[in-house]
Amino acid sequence: MSLNDLPFEEANRVKRAYCKKKDIGLFYAQDDYLIHRKEIEKWIYNELIRLGGKPKDKIPVYMTLGESPEGEFDIRADIQKNAEEIKIPLQEIDLSAVTFVYPDSMYKLVQSADGKIIDGRRTNTPKVYMYRDLPDLVRKYRVYEQNIFSIEAQVWNREMLHKYCFKIKGEIQ
């Protein structure tokens, strides 16, 4: 479940309580965070449709392509402490229901000529990619040369994730 599955006031109440309990600041704790998140999700959804994608859900599940980032941009260090991770082979995913945003859907990171991040600011218009666009994206931004091993992904079909999770769970038992 996503916070954006909940009515706005309830989602904001849950988010505020979680941020207080976990001592989370930054933009996650801001009262307008979920407003911006909803705007961005709507933008990404519309881009998915424009690019020929086939979503099954209106609200995505956030994942990464590759390993989750570490260091300053590791969201597991604050808002997602103790988060569970699953790894899903790409062949298990209907890629027509997946969007990719690089480097982040909530922030535009400005890079110098040598690839170092020199500025970060909130954006409401991330660049959205489909799987077919990833080779050009990786070449353009030299993603793996900079030791940045993940690209944010939004999965717009929870059913395929549920099937995969239950498949793995069944194999473990």
Residue pairs with C-beta under 8 A, 6 or more apart in sequence:
2 59
2 60
2 61
3 11
3 14
3 15
3 34
3 37
4 11
4 34
4 37
4 38
4 41
4 59
5 11
5 59
6 14
8 34
8 38
11 34
12 31
12 34
15 28
15 29
15 33
15 34
16 29
16 31
18 24
18 79
19 25
19 28
19 29
19 79
22 78
22 79
22 81
24 78
24 79
26 78
27 33
27 106
27 122
28 78
28 79
36 106
36 122
36 124
37 106
39 124
40 105
40 106
40 124
40 126
41 59
41 60
41 154
43 124
43 125
43 126
43 128
44 60
44 99
44 101
44 105
44 126
44 128
44 154
45 55
45 58
45 60
45 156
47 99
47 128
48 55
48 97
48 99
48 128
48 130
48 156
49 55
51 99
51 128
51 130
52 96
52 130
53 96
53 97
53 98
53 99
53 130
53 156
54 94
54 96
54 97
55 97
55 156
55 157
56 97
56 156
56 157
56 158
56 159
57 156
57 157
57 158
58 156
60 99
60 154
60 155
60 156
61 154
61 155
61 158
61 161
62 152
62 153
62 154
62 155
63 88
63 152
63 153
63 154
63 155
64 150
64 151
64 152
64 153
65 100
65 134
65 150
65 151
65 152
65 153
66 149
66 150
66 151
67 149
67 150
68 74
68 75
68 76
68 85
68 150
69 148
69 149
69 150
73 103
73 104
76 83
86 164
86 165
86 168
88 161
88 164
90 131
92 160
92 164
93 155
93 160
94 157
94 160
95 130
95 131
97 155
97 156
97 157
97 160
98 130
98 131
98 153
98 154
98 155
98 156
98 157
99 128
99 129
99 130
99 153
99 154
99 156
100 128
100 129
100 130
100 131
100 133
100 134
100 137
100 151
100 152
100 153
100 154
101 126
101 127
101 128
101 129
101 151
101 152
101 153
101 154
102 127
102 129
102 137
102 141
102 143
102 151
102 152
103 109
103 141
103 148
103 151
103 152
104 126
104 152
105 126
105 152
105 154
106 122
106 123
106 126
107 120
107 121
107 122
107 123
108 120
108 121
108 122
108 123
108 126
109 117
109 119
109 120
110 117
110 118
110 119
110 120
110 121
111 117
111 118
111 141
112 118
115 141
115 142
115 145
115 146
129 137
134 151
137 143
137 151
138 144
143 149
143 151
155 161
